[in-house]
Amino acid sequence: MGRAAIAVAVAGAAVLAGCTVQAPDGDGKRRSPVHIELPGDTPSPDPTADDSGGPSTASAPPGDDKPGAAPAPYRVLWSRGDTGRDVRELQARLRQVAWLFDGPTGTYDESTERAVSGFQGKRGLPRTGRTDTVTWQRLRGMTREPGTWDLYLMGGQPADPPDPRCTTGRVLCIDKTSRTLRWMIDGRTVSTMAVRFGSKGTPTREGVFSVYWKSRDHVSTLYDSPMPYAMFFSGGQAVHYSPDFAARGYAGGSHGCVNVRDEGAIAELYAQVRDGDKVVVSW
């Protein structure tokens, strides 16, 4: 059989077997087949596949002069303008690693965006300010699960259902479990605000009381500390505005009074409450 006939036979066998025959290289030498696919074979997994949610690192095949596809960006979970419990957790975790000092507020605002960007840059991640899957994984790995009062350190928590004793009349309905105060009139909630109570050594008393004295610009004679918008209900204990609560949240405590951190809210409350209005403090 001549050389040409042999070459034709080999090529035909290669086609039937499903193999790829290389053309002569630049040096004129022929190479053996480098890849054979048999019927029923399963392709090997793509080693460049990335199922972590991040961009693929695959490169273009050798000799392919077409521009490669742009890497897919990491999936964004939250960004500026988003709100909710997940944003609170993000902010609480950023506080743990000292990238955020305000809040949590539950709103992805400018300060949160700056904190995320700083965290990303410190770890060699793209400084987008948006929380993507990789940023979130890194942050979670460096922090602990926030508790309820980490998430609501500065207030904003929902109020529990009111105590049954609050459903009639004009009542300051104060709940130690949810750390909230409802101002209620005839069973209707007029306003709700976060409150803080006394420490273990000076606990806020529980029970049913009434407002017996209001003092707009009161200063404590025991502790020489301001107690604006004070509404006294039991001895020296009163509902009043606390600048310390406004600054530190639940990281602090009172000497037995019911602290309010929202000055605007308590100013409105002070204007509505009268001497003799009921006060209920309960768990």
C-alpha positions in Angstrom: 0.0 0.0 0.0 1.4 3.4 -0.9 2.1 6.1 1.7 -0.8 8.2 0.4 -3.2 5.3 0.9 -1.9 4.5 4.3 -2.4 8.2 5.4 -6.0 8.1 4.1 -6.7 4.9 6.0 -5.3 6.3 9.3 -7.3 9.4 9.0 -10.5 7.4 8.3 -9.9 5.3 11.4 -9.3 8.4 13.4 -12.6 9.8 12.3 -14.5 6.6 13.1 -12.9 6.4 16.6 -13.8 10.0 17.3 -10.2 11.2 17.9 -8.6 14.4 16.8 -5.6 14.2 14.5 -3.2 17.1 14.7 -1.9 18.8 11.5 1.9 19.0 11.1 3.5 21.6 13.4 5.6 24.3 12.2 8.7 22.1 12.2 7.1 19.8 9.7 6.8 16.9 12.2 3.5 15.1 12.8 2.2 14.7 16.3 0.2 11.8 17.8 -3.5 12.4 18.6 -3.8 14.2 22.0 -7.5 13.7 22.7 -9.8 10.8 22.1 -13.5 10.8 22.9 -15.3 7.5 23.0 -19.1 7.2 22.9 -20.6 7.5 26.4 -17.7 9.4 27.9 -18.6 12.1 30.4 -16.6 15.4 30.0 -14.3 16.3 32.9 -15.4 19.1 35.2 -14.3 22.6 34.0 -11.4 23.4 36.4 -12.0 27.1 35.9 -15.7 26.9 37.0 -16.3 29.1 40.1 -19.5 28.3 42.0 -18.6 30.5 45.0 -20.6 33.5 43.7 -17.5 35.3 42.6 -15.9 36.1 39.2 -14.6 33.3 37.1 -10.8 33.1 36.5 -11.1 31.3 33.2 -8.8 32.5 30.4 -9.3 32.3 26.6 -8.2 29.2 24.8 -4.6 29.3 23.4 -4.7 30.9 20.0 -8.1 32.5 20.5 -7.6 36.2 19.8 -11.2 37.0 20.7 -11.6 39.2 23.8 -12.6 37.1 26.8 -15.9 37.7 28.6 -15.7 40.2 31.5 -15.6 38.5 34.9 -19.1 38.3 36.5 -19.2 40.6 39.6 -19.9 39.2 43.0 -23.6 39.1 43.8 -24.7 42.2 45.8 -26.7 41.4 48.9 -27.4 45.0 50.2 -26.4 48.5 49.2 -27.2 52.1 50.0 -30.9 52.7 50.5 -31.8 49.1 51.6 -33.5 48.7 55.0 -34.4 45.8 57.3 -33.2 43.3 59.8 -30.4 42.0 57.6 -29.0 45.6 57.3 -29.1 45.8 61.1 -27.1 42.6 61.4 -24.5 44.0 58.9 -24.2 47.2 61.0 -24.0 45.3 64.3 -21.1 43.1 62.8 -19.3 46.2 61.5 -19.5 47.7 65.0 -17.8 44.6 66.4 -14.7 45.1 64.1 -14.7 48.9 64.8 -15.7 50.0 61.2 -19.0 51.5 62.3 -19.7 53.5 65.5 -23.3 54.6 65.0 -26.5 52.5 64.9 -27.5 49.9 64.1 -30.3 51.8 62.4 -31.5 49.2 59.9 -31.0 51.7 57.0 -28.0 51.3 54.7 -26.9 54.9 54.8 -23.8 56.8 53.8 -21.9 55.9 57.0 -22.6 52.2 56.4 -21.4 52.5 52.8 -18.2 54.1 54.0 -17.7 51.4 56.6 -18.2 48.6 54.1 -15.8 50.3 51.7 -13.1 50.6 54.4 -13.6 47.0 55.4 -13.2 45.8 51.8 -10.1 47.9 51.1 -8.4 46.6 54.2 -8.9 43.0 53.0 -7.9 43.6 49.3 -11.5 43.4 48.0 -13.0 45.9 45.5 -14.0 49.0 47.4 -17.5 49.3 46.2 -19.3 50.1 49.4 -21.9 47.5 48.5 -22.1 44.3 50.6 -21.6 41.4 48.2 -21.3 37.7 48.9 -17.6 37.6 49.5 -17.6 40.7 51.7 -20.4 39.2 53.8 -18.5 35.9 54.2 -15.4 37.7 55.3 -17.3 39.8 57.8 -19.2 36.8 59.2 -16.0 34.9 59.7 -14.5 37.7 61.8 -17.6 38.3 64.1 -20.1 36.6 66.3 -23.8 36.3 65.9 -25.4 39.6 67.2 -27.9 39.3 70.0 -31.2 41.2 70.1 -29.8 44.2 72.0 -26.8 44.3 69.6 -29.3 44.7 66.8 -31.4 47.3 68.6 -28.6 49.0 70.6 -29.9 52.4 69.8 -33.6 51.5 69.8 -36.0 50.9 67.0 -37.3 47.6 68.3 -41.0 46.7 68.0 -43.1 46.9 71.1 -44.8 43.9 72.6 -48.6 43.8 73.0 -49.6 46.2 75.8 -50.3 45.0 79.4 -54.1 44.5 79.9 -53.9 47.3 82.6 -53.1 49.8 79.8 -56.2 49.4 77.8 -58.4 52.0 79.5 -57.8 55.7 80.3 -54.6 57.7 79.7 -51.6 55.5 80.3 -47.8 55.5 80.1 -47.5 51.8 79.3 -43.9 50.7 80.0 -42.7 47.2 79.0 -39.4 46.0 80.4 -39.3 43.0 78.0 -39.4 44.9 74.8 -37.9 48.0 76.4 -40.6 50.3 75.0 -43.0 52.9 76.2 -46.5 53.3 74.7 -48.5 56.4 75.3 -52.1 55.1 75.1 -55.4 56.7 75.4 -58.5 54.5 75.8 -56.7 51.5 74.3 -55.3 53.4 71.3 -51.5 53.7 71.0 -50.7 57.4 70.3 -46.9 57.0 70.2 -44.2 54.4 70.9 -40.6 55.0 71.9 -37.5 53.0 73.1 -36.7 53.3 76.8 -33.9 52.2 79.1 -34.2 51.2 82.8 -32.2 51.1 86.0 -29.2 48.8 86.6 -29.3 45.8 89.0 -28.3 48.0 91.9 -31.0 50.6 91.2 -33.8 48.8 89.4 -36.9 50.5 88.0 -39.9 49.6 90.1 -42.7 47.7 88.6 -46.4 48.1 89.2 -49.2 50.7 88.7 -48.5 54.3 89.5 -49.6 57.8 88.4 -47.7 60.9 87.3 -47.6 63.1 90.4 -45.1 65.9 89.2 -43.8 67.2 86.0 -40.5 69.2 85.8 -39.4 70.4 82.3 -35.7 71.3 83.2 -35.2 69.1 86.2 -31.7 68.3 87.6 -31.2 65.4 89.9 -30.4 66.4 93.5 -28.8 63.0 94.2 -26.6 62.6 91.1 -26.4 66.2 89.9 -27.4 65.1 86.4 -29.9 66.7 84.0 -33.4 65.1 83.7 -35.2 67.1 81.0 -38.9 66.5 80.5 -39.1 64.6 83.8 -42.5 63.0 84.7 -42.2 61.5 88.2 -44.3 58.5 89.0 -42.7 56.7 92.0 -40.5 58.5 94.6 -37.5 59.8 92.7 -38.1 57.7 89.6 -39.4 59.5 86.5 -39.7 59.1 82.8 -37.2 61.6 81.2 -34.9 62.4 78.3 -31.4 61.0 78.7 -28.5 62.3 76.5 -26.4 59.4 77.7 -29.0 57.0 76.3 -29.0 59.0 73.0 -25.2 58.7 72.8 -24.6 55.1 74.1 -27.8 53.3 73.7 -28.3 50.2 75.8 -24.6 50.1 76.7 -25.5 52.2 79.7 -28.3 52.3 82.3 -30.1 54.6 84.6 -30.3 55.0 88.4 -33.9 53.7 88.3 -35.6 56.2 86.0 -37.1 55.3 82.6 -34.8 56.9 80.0 -35.9 58.1 76.6 -33.3 58.7 73.9 -35.5 60.5 71.3 -35.7 64.1 72.6 -38.3 65.1 70.0 -40.6 62.3 71.0 -40.4 62.9 74.7 -41.0 66.6 74.2 -44.3 65.8 72.4 -45.1 63.3 75.1 -44.4 65.8 77.9 -46.8 68.2 76.3 -49.6 65.7 76.3 -49.2 64.0 79.7 -51.1 65.4 82.7 -50.6 65.0 86.4 -52.7 62.0 87.5 -52.2 60.0 84.3 -51.6 56.3 84.9 -48.2 54.7 84.6 -47.9 50.9 84.2 -44.4 49.3 84.4 -44.4 45.6 83.7 -42.3 42.7 82.3 
